[in-house]
Amino acid sequence: MLRVVLSFVALLILSACTTEPKEEIIMEPQYSYLVDNMVVIEQSSRHVIYEYRDIRIDEVAPVAAVYCLNQGNKQATLYKIILRPDNRRRATFVCE
């Protein structure tokens, strides 16, 4: 009888230690701030020019990468960045 009780207690302890798998939370990137801080100046199948402020170039580069990928599976390469008098920057990406 004691073995049965101890076995039952052991099962209760083990079941208390195991938890159900938690639902995985997938974080979607929040790109709404990019819409407020950047604009497309010029685009073609060979390049794209973005003007931006209050964001970094490493936040603009993924957008250019997606654009060039949609232009025939090309890769985006940063060609130049120009600082404008109003502190906006223009980044030119070449699709190769």
Secondary structure, DSSP 8 states (H G I E B T S, - for coil): -HHHHHHHHHHHHHHHH--------------HHHHHHEEEEEE-SSEEEEEESSS-HHHHHHHHHHHHHTTTS--EEEEEEEE-TTS-EEEEEEE-
